Amino acid sequence: FQLYGYCYQDSNDIPDTLTTITELGSPLEMIQLLQTSWEDRFRICLSLVRLLHYLAHSPLGSVTLLDFRPRQFVIVDGELKVTDLDDASIEESSCTSNSDCFMEFPARNFTLPCSVEGRCQNMNEKRNLYNAYRFFFTYLLPHSAPSSLRPLLDKIVNATGNHNRHHHAK
């Protein structure tokens, strides 16, 4: 998103308050989005992919959005942007064994490897990726897609849902 300004306030009434001023966008309404053209939905998914990449490689390190639901995003000129940073976290979970790196979602669970440094490997990135799959890709990509692209789209959706890494040429 575009940050236009911020204000840091530290008073007796409200300690450590940071107010951000960001660009205005349209709230993301999934039902309305499903009624738009496949090209428009693909463009939104593409902007989400760019966001996922940025979050994984931000100047602060890997950032996860703990609340990844559509209400956390707005659309600005056809691009998806984050609007709420309250639930952003850069903490990678510490661990002593792989079992400490258990991730539980409503539909399925994952266990990630515990690194020699005692951190769950890529947990922030994986959480973002799976949430992008469950809240966005499964709805927006396959629905009324061009038939020639369906095998590739199925592969992308399955890869994000299963946490397999696939690299496709641009």
Solvent accessible surface area in square Angstrom, and as a share of the most:
residue,aa,sasa,rsa
1,F,86,0.36
2,Q,93,0.41
3,L,80,0.40
4,Y,144,0.55
5,G,23,0.22
6,Y,148,0.56
7,C,72,0.43
8,Y,129,0.49
9,Q,76,0.34
10,D,95,0.49
11,S,45,0.29
12,N,156,0.80
13,D,128,0.67
14,I,81,0.41
15,P,89,0.56
16,D,102,0.53
17,T,39,0.22
18,L,107,0.53
19,T,71,0.41
20,T,61,0.36
21,I,90,0.45
22,T,45,0.26
23,E,32,0.14
24,L,172,0.85
25,G,21,0.20
26,S,65,0.42
27,P,97,0.61
28,L,11,0.05
29,E,90,0.40
30,M,36,0.16
31,I,133,0.67
32,Q,116,0.51
33,L,11,0.06
34,L,54,0.27
35,Q,145,0.64
36,T,54,0.31
37,S,56,0.36
38,W,21,0.07
39,E,98,0.44
40,D,58,0.30
41,R,3,0.01
42,F,77,0.32
43,R,116,0.42
44,I,6,0.03
45,C,4,0.03
46,L,71,0.35
47,S,5,0.03
48,L,0,0.00
49,V,73,0.42
50,R,130,0.48
51,L,29,0.15
52,L,18,0.09
53,H,117,0.52
54,Y,123,0.47
55,L,13,0.06
56,A,15,0.11
57,H,120,0.54
58,S,12,0.08
59,P,121,0.76
60,L,132,0.66
61,G,34,0.32
62,S,26,0.17
63,V,14,0.08
64,T,1,0.01
65,L,4,0.02
66,L,100,0.50
67,D,23,0.12
68,F,3,0.01
69,R,104,0.38
70,P,27,0.17
71,R,158,0.58
72,Q,13,0.06
73,F,1,0.00
74,V,20,0.12
75,I,32,0.16
76,V,24,0.14
77,D,141,0.73
78,G,30,0.29
79,E,56,0.25
80,L,9,0.04
81,K,50,0.21
82,V,7,0.04
83,T,63,0.37
84,D,46,0.24
85,L,81,0.40
86,D,128,0.66
87,D,48,0.25
88,A,39,0.31
89,S,26,0.17
90,I,85,0.43
91,E,128,0.57
92,E,41,0.18
93,S,47,0.30
94,S,76,0.49
95,C,14,0.08
96,T,131,0.76
97,S,53,0.34
98,N,81,0.41
99,S,86,0.55
100,D,70,0.36
101,C,0,0.00
102,F,103,0.43
103,M,9,0.04
104,E,131,0.59
105,F,21,0.09
106,P,116,0.73
107,A,92,0.71
108,R,95,0.35
109,N,70,0.36
110,F,19,0.08
111,T,78,0.45
112,L,12,0.06
113,P,66,0.41
114,C,27,0.16
115,S,16,0.10
116,V,152,0.87
117,E,135,0.60
118,G,19,0.18
119,R,112,0.41
120,C,1,0.01
121,Q,78,0.35
122,N,66,0.34
123,M,8,0.04
124,N,1,0.01
125,E,42,0.19
126,K,27,0.11
127,R,54,0.20
128,N,3,0.02
129,L,46,0.23
130,Y,3,0.01
131,N,7,0.03
132,A,0,0.00
133,Y,48,0.18
134,R,71,0.26
135,F,41,0.17
136,F,0,0.00
137,F,4,0.02
138,T,46,0.27
139,Y,110,0.42
140,L,0,0.00
141,L,6,0.03
142,P,41,0.26
143,H,94,0.42
144,S,70,0.45
145,A,6,0.04
146,P,52,0.33
147,S,90,0.58
148,S,99,0.64
149,L,67,0.34
150,R,105,0.38
151,P,92,0.58
152,L,73,0.36
153,L,5,0.03
154,D,73,0.38
155,K,104,0.44
156,I,52,0.27
157,V,16,0.09
158,N,86,0.44
159,A,9,0.07
160,T,15,0.09
161,G,4,0.04
162,N,65,0.33
163,H,20,0.09
164,N,81,0.41
165,R,141,0.52
166,H,93,0.41
167,H,158,0.71
168,H,84,0.37
169,A,104,0.81
170,K,250,1.06
